[in-house]
Amino acid sequence: MGETLYSDAIYVAVGQDVRESKLTLSWTLKNLHVKKLCLLHVHLPLSLTTSSSGLNESEINAIQESELRTSYESLHKYRDTCTNKGVKEEDVDISMISGFSVGEGIVELIYENNIKMLVMGAAADPHYSRGMSITSRKAEYVSQHAPHCCKMWFICKGKLIKTREGSFDFGNPSDSYSELYGSAQKPSKGIRRDDEHETESSKAHPERIILETEVSPKKVRKETDKTRNSGSSEADSSPCPPQDFICPINLEIMRDPHVAADGFTYDAEPIRTWLKGGNQTSPITGARLSHHNLTPNYTLRSLINDWLQKHPT
């Protein structure tokens, strides 16, 4: 591995606390012979309201802007580490978004930037032990939901813990990917900041995709497998869209499919409108929903986009 020169950009997921990801970055620079590197960061804004904090709007904005500046300062410190190790400054980029879920934010960036290689932490450094596996929920989430074509290295305390090989065969994921799906546990509710053993945030946000904390990974995978199998055969042979492409609420082709707590996929706008309207039940089954969190169905979105390109009329 140390003799390979990677011509594509290598992305390294880093946290706001430089101590948290410094060894992960150092491992990357030492072992992957980086030609071009991108620092990938998900900024977690403080969840403050005037009623809960006792602060006025301007004070809250000042605090959040200060937090954002701190994130940028940390990213520039990481960049300095890269240049000190011999990487040219122009070959070190920064990719950053704000959100309430580190794991889902990383997955979103992977899709948006078509990332083929990613290095991230497998756990907080104090939890390192010989023979350990991934214990970080955000790393587990990324390994489960990132596209198969993305190769990943998971690091803890400067040591390689696990590798997920990139594969373009959607039907045959790598062993480590399947292993994580089989061992993933249903997370409990909670707000995640830096503690590796808390869950991702389950706080809803109207402009951001939010992490599913109740629908298990197996349930989401079953849903995407079902849509993949039906979409691949029907989309090529019929001008009518496959039924799985149709939102059960507005009966139109979904543009931004999301899985709800009932395990069914809906277009984002109509399901959010349904939930914001005070509905507490599933639009399909009528059963009460355990929560209002949604998780993006990237596989179905890709299938729909492919079908629309083949059938523009």
Phi, psi and omega in degrees: 000321183293343182268355183274131175259117183269117182281328177286157180294138175258126181262137179237118179282124183231152179262174181292324177280113185301327179296334184293321188241004184299318181290327177295317178294318180297321178299317181299313182294328183279323191254340187252002177047065187292131171263318176220135185229145177232126177275122185250127185218137174251113180277129179258100181291146177295136179272095183236140173230159180298325182286322184277331185260340184078008180260157176273173186300319182293323178293319178296316179298321179296319179295316181292323176294323177295318178298320180294319177299322179298320178297316179295321178298320178296318180297324178290329175293320176298319179298320178299321178300318180295313181293327177293337178267007174103001178277132180296142183301323180289348179262010177242112180254169178231131176234118187220139173224163175255143179190180180252008180216117179295313183301312182289327177298320178296316179299318179299318179293325178299314179292316183295324184259004181051049184289130180256341181219128183222135174243133178208168180287142176269339181187166174294143185307322180297344182266008181293139172208153182296132179080010182290165173239191180292128176240348178284129180294325180292321178293320178297318179297315181297317181297327181282324191252348179288153179299149184295337183285352181269119176277140184227144172241129180249125190240145172218126179055039177077014180236143180287123181261317183203150175237135173248111183291142176286140181216137179264003177269102185294334184274350183228079181294164181293164183300317183294327178294314179295321180299318181291325177296322182288332186257354184296139179254150178290120184286157175267168182286151177164167178254126185261132167244267184245352182286122184292345186251009169262166182270169175293160182296137175255017181283127180287149179213127189294331183261355185241145170290136183246151186284134176286122181248000181241320177288122185290155178305324180296323181292318178295320181295321179298319180296315182289325177297319181297314181291326179295314183294318181286321184294322186294327183272319186281324186296331183276341189249349185225140176288343177277137180294145175302148183302327181293345179275350186266131177290130181295344184269303183260358176060030175243162179298132182286137177257333182220070186293136179225145177269130179264181184295340179277358179089356179264155181259136179228160171290143189301313186296311181293325180289325177291322176297319177301314183289319180292339179283003177094003179288133181251002186242165177288134178296339183262309186267337184081356180283151181293134178279137182286340179194176182248014180286150181233151175231136184293139176260082185296323181298313180295321178301317180296318179296318180296316179299319178297317181295319180295326178292326180280337182231069185294341182267000000 
